[in-house]
């Protein structure tokens, strides 16, 4: 059997079950409660997203850096959080201020908030979606 044979992969116990190298020890032992299927789904999504790098996913990576620098580092200096829920509340407030109150100098914002930019461009996005749908039908 070679490495590409599917049955070969399933007979190997993998110390890292999400790496795609074989069955997890739990599955091989016959212990299934739905978590393995969920982990398989997550693992396949991770494998799909593995090619995404800072260069190919720059907008999201830049936003993560902004959240780190402008929220997390500041929040953890100011406050000791006793629960994830408290941290989530503060993050939600920061995101609301970031998207709805604070004007941005981003590529398409021109000093408006991201929410206002989104609202202003919704009709244009709908037109583009309709144009591409009609092109596909032609």
C-alpha positions in Angstrom: 0.0 0.0 0.0 1.2 3.5 -0.7 0.7 6.8 1.1 -2.1 7.8 -1.3 -4.3 4.7 -0.5 -7.1 6.0 1.7 -7.4 2.7 3.7 -3.7 3.0 4.6 -4.3 6.5 6.2 -7.2 5.2 8.3 -5.3 2.3 9.8 -2.5 4.5 11.2 -2.9 6.1 14.6 -1.9 9.7 14.4 -0.5 11.4 17.5 -1.9 14.7 16.0 -5.5 13.7 14.9 -6.2 17.0 13.2 -3.1 16.8 11.0 -4.8 14.4 8.5 -2.3 11.6 9.0 -4.7 9.0 10.2 -7.5 8.1 12.6 -7.5 9.5 16.1 -6.9 7.1 19.0 -10.5 7.8 20.2 -12.0 6.7 16.8 -9.7 3.7 16.6 -10.8 2.6 20.0 -14.5 2.9 18.9 -15.3 5.9 21.1 -17.4 8.2 19.1 -19.7 10.9 20.4 -19.8 13.3 17.5 -16.6 15.2 18.5 -14.5 13.4 16.0 -16.8 14.4 13.1 -16.6 18.0 14.4 -12.8 17.8 14.7 -12.6 16.4 11.2 -14.6 19.3 9.9 -12.4 21.8 11.7 -9.2 20.0 10.5 -10.4 20.1 6.9 -11.1 23.8 7.2 -7.7 24.4 8.7 -6.1 22.4 5.8 -8.1 24.6 3.4 -7.0 27.8 5.1 -3.4 26.7 5.5 -2.4 28.4 2.3 -3.7 31.7 3.6 -0.8 33.9 4.7 -0.4 37.5 5.8 0.3 38.3 2.1 -2.7 36.6 0.7 -5.1 37.6 3.6 -3.7 41.0 4.3 -6.9 42.8 5.2 -7.8 40.4 7.9 -4.2 40.2 9.2 -4.1 44.0 9.4 -7.4 44.1 11.3 -6.0 41.5 13.8 -3.0 43.7 14.3 -5.2 46.7 14.9 -7.3 44.8 17.4 -4.2 43.6 19.2 -2.6 47.1 19.4 -5.6 49.2 20.0 -7.8 47.0 22.1 -6.1 44.0 23.8 -2.8 45.6 24.8 -4.6 48.7 26.1 -7.4 46.7 27.8 -5.1 44.3 29.6 -3.0 47.2 30.9 -6.1 48.9 32.3 -8.1 46.0 33.8 -7.8 42.5 35.1 -10.7 40.5 33.6 -12.4 37.9 35.8 -14.2 36.2 32.9 -14.3 35.8 29.2 -17.7 37.4 29.2 -16.3 40.6 30.7 -13.6 40.7 28.0 -16.1 40.0 25.3 -18.4 42.9 26.5 -15.4 45.3 26.3 -14.4 44.0 22.9 -18.0 44.4 21.6 -18.0 48.0 22.9 -14.6 48.7 21.2 -15.8 47.2 17.9 -19.0 49.3 18.0 -16.9 52.4 18.5 -14.4 51.3 15.8 -17.0 50.6 13.2 -19.7 53.1 14.0 -18.2 56.2 15.7 -14.5 56.6 14.8 -13.9 57.9 11.3 -11.3 56.0 9.2 -8.8 57.0 6.6 -8.9 53.7 4.9 -9.0 53.1 1.2 -12.7 53.6 0.7 -13.7 55.4 3.9 -12.5 58.9 3.1 -13.0 60.0 6.7 -16.3 58.2 7.2 -17.0 55.4 9.6 -16.8 51.9 8.1 -20.5 51.4 8.8 -21.4 54.6 6.9 -19.1 53.5 4.0 -20.8 50.1 3.9 -24.3 51.7 3.9 -23.2 54.2 1.2 -21.8 51.4 -1.1 -24.6 48.8 -0.6 -26.5 49.8 -3.7 -23.3 49.6 -5.8 -22.5 46.1 -4.4 -26.0 45.0 -5.3 -25.6 46.3 -8.8 -22.3 44.4 -9.2 -23.8 41.2 -7.8 -26.7 41.5 -10.3 -24.4 42.2 -13.2 -22.3 39.1 -12.4 -25.4 37.0 -12.0 -26.7 38.1 -15.4 -23.4 37.5 -17.1 -23.5 34.0 -15.8 -26.9 33.4 -17.3 -25.9 34.8 -20.7 
